[in-house]
Amino acid sequence: MNIEALADKEIAAAVGDAIKAHRASKGLTQEEVAIEVGVSIPTLIAAEGGKVKLEVLIGILRALGNLSLAAALMEPPLPSPAIAVQSTKPKAQPKARARSRKDD
């Protein structure tokens, strides 16, 4: 699946489907996961439909033993190539200000 080609709603739906598939593969009911996460069953159903708050998603990932999936988001971002090029250029020295002459 080329995730870059998908619309945001399609990605959300795919994440919801993945939550449902992981839950089912572990033999857990919606009620069991909802209780462990501390949310209502309708909230879990909404999550499986791709509509979920971030904190609820984290709780679901934890309950399903997949919290490591969130780890990639917590990695420090790599610097962009443009920033890397800028940091290798020598910094320009500040120009000296001209002095004014005072008549004594």
KAFEN-V90386 format. One line per field, one symbol per residue. phi: phi as a letter, one per 20 degrees, with the letter a starting at -180 (. if undefined). burial: I if it has 9 or more other ideal C-beta (glycine too) atoms within 8 Angstrom, else O. Layout:
BEGIN
phi=???
burial=???
END
This chain:
BEGIN
phi=.effeefgfffgffffffgffffffemeeffffgfffncffgffffffendbfgffgfffgffemdfffefffeffffffgffffffeffffffffefeeedee
burial=OOOOOIOOOOIIIIIIIOIIOIIOOOOIOIOOIIOOIOOOOOIIIIIIOIOIOOOIIIIIIIIIOOIOOIOOOOOOOOOOOOOIOOOOOOOOOOOOOOOOOOOO
END
